[in-house]
Amino acid sequence: GQRYLDELSKESGDDRKLQEELAVAYRKLADLQGGQNGNSTGDSKSALESYRKSIALLESVVAAEPGNQSARVALAKSLILEARLLLFTKGPDAALALAQRSVTLGESAREGYSSDFDRTNTLAVSYWTLGDILLGLKKTDQGMAAYAKMVAVSEEFSTEHPDHVDGLK
């Protein structure tokens, strides 16, 4: 899978849509390799490389198309997943900038989400991760503020969608 994605990436040229799709595929590969989202092979080094490939592709798309909201959301998701992995493998210092950038992108890309739940989930994970990182850095007040934002965005969704099963979880 890695080789196939690498070959497609080399051939993608200026096809921004293909680059965006490849970036999402690299993120999913990273999750399987060693990411913090469920089952993985435990290969955090390969996962970090794949997250970085995802981020590089998405940064290229966003630079070429600053108004591409879906690419901005995809970039926020890749950044936060790399930040979570770095938090657990290299510590909070290594993860802070990525988490902060993910929150900023996630908050600003309101139109790029596939649904209200996708937005809520992405922002909640971003705030939660940022809170974990800040607490790890002994920045308790800032960490608790990030957790408060996580709760607020989750409560907002629950209020607007009281019967949404995933939102209730």
C-alpha positions in Angstrom: 0.0 0.0 0.0 2.8 2.4 0.9 4.6 1.8 -2.4 1.4 2.3 -4.4 0.6 5.6 -2.7 4.2 6.8 -3.2 4.0 6.0 -6.9 0.6 7.7 -7.3 1.9 10.7 -5.3 4.8 11.0 -7.8 2.4 11.0 -10.7 -0.2 13.4 -9.2 1.4 16.5 -10.7 -0.8 19.5 -10.2 -4.0 17.4 -9.7 -5.1 18.9 -6.4 -8.1 16.6 -6.0 -5.9 13.6 -6.4 -3.4 15.0 -3.9 -6.1 15.6 -1.4 -7.4 12.0 -1.8 -3.8 10.6 -1.5 -3.3 12.6 1.6 -6.4 11.1 3.2 -5.1 7.6 2.1 -1.7 8.3 3.7 -3.5 9.3 7.0 -5.5 6.1 7.0 -2.3 4.1 6.3 -0.6 5.9 9.2 -3.5 4.9 11.5 -3.0 1.3 10.5 0.8 1.5 10.9 0.9 2.9 14.3 -1.6 5.7 14.9 -3.6 6.1 18.1 -7.0 5.4 16.4 -7.8 1.8 17.1 -5.9 -1.3 15.9 -2.5 -0.7 14.4 0.7 -2.7 13.8 2.5 -0.6 16.4 5.0 0.9 13.9 5.0 4.5 15.1 8.0 5.5 13.0 6.3 4.5 9.7 3.1 6.1 11.0 4.8 9.4 11.6 6.3 9.2 8.0 2.9 8.6 6.5 1.2 11.4 8.6 4.0 13.7 7.4 3.3 12.7 3.7 -0.3 13.4 4.3 0.4 16.8 5.8 2.9 17.8 3.0 0.3 16.9 0.3 -2.4 18.8 2.1 -0.2 21.9 2.8 0.5 21.9 -1.0 -3.2 21.8 -1.8 -4.1 24.5 0.7 -1.2 26.7 -0.5 -2.5 26.4 -4.1 -6.1 26.7 -3.2 -6.5 28.7 0.1 -10.3 28.6 -0.1 -10.4 24.8 -0.3 -12.2 24.1 3.0 -12.2 20.3 2.7 -8.4 20.3 2.3 -8.1 22.5 5.4 -10.3 20.1 7.4 -8.3 17.1 6.1 -5.1 19.0 7.1 -6.5 19.6 10.6 -7.3 15.9 11.0 -3.8 14.8 9.9 -2.2 17.3 12.1 -4.1 16.3 15.2 -3.4 12.6 14.6 0.3 13.2 14.2 0.2 15.4 17.4 -1.5 12.5 19.3 1.2 10.1 18.2 4.0 12.5 19.0 2.5 13.1 22.4 2.8 9.4 23.2 6.1 8.8 21.5 8.1 12.0 21.9 6.3 14.0 24.6 4.2 17.1 24.7 6.8 19.5 23.5 7.0 17.7 20.2 3.2 17.8 19.8 2.2 21.3 20.8 2.6 23.2 17.6 0.8 20.6 15.6 -2.1 20.5 18.0 -2.4 24.3 18.1 -2.4 24.5 14.3 -5.0 21.7 14.1 -7.3 23.7 16.4 -6.9 26.9 14.4 -7.6 25.1 11.0 -10.5 23.2 12.4 -12.1 26.2 13.8 -11.7 28.3 10.6 -12.8 25.6 8.1 -16.5 25.6 9.0 -17.7 24.9 5.5 -15.3 22.0 4.8 -16.8 19.4 7.1 -19.0 16.5 5.7 -21.5 17.0 8.5 -22.1 18.8 11.8 -21.0 15.6 13.6 -17.7 15.5 11.6 -17.1 19.1 12.7 -17.9 18.4 16.3 -15.8 15.2 16.4 -12.8 16.8 14.8 -12.9 19.9 17.0 -13.5 17.7 20.2 -10.5 15.5 19.4 -8.4 18.6 18.7 -9.3 20.4 21.9 -8.9 17.1 23.9 -5.5 16.5 22.4 -4.4 20.1 23.0 -5.7 19.8 26.6 -3.6 16.6 27.1 -0.5 18.3 25.7 -0.9 21.5 27.7 -1.4 19.5 30.9 1.7 17.5 30.1 3.5 20.8 29.8 2.2 21.8 33.3 0.0 24.6 31.7 -3.0 23.5 33.8 -5.2 26.6 33.2 -4.7 26.5 29.4 -5.2 22.7 29.4 -8.5 23.0 31.3 -9.6 25.8 28.9 -9.0 23.4 26.0 -11.1 20.7 27.7 -13.8 23.3 28.4 -13.9 24.0 24.6 -14.2 20.3 23.9 -17.2 20.0 26.3 -18.8 23.2 24.8 -18.6 22.0 21.2 -19.9 18.6 22.2 -22.8 20.1 24.2 -23.7 22.4 21.3 -24.0 19.4 19.0 -26.0 17.4 21.5 -28.4 20.4 22.0 -28.9 20.8 18.2 -29.1 17.1 17.5 -30.6 15.4 20.6 -31.3 12.1 18.9 -28.0 11.7 17.0 -26.7 8.3 18.2 -23.0 9.0 17.5 -23.3 12.4 19.2 -24.8 10.8 22.3 -21.8 8.5 22.6 
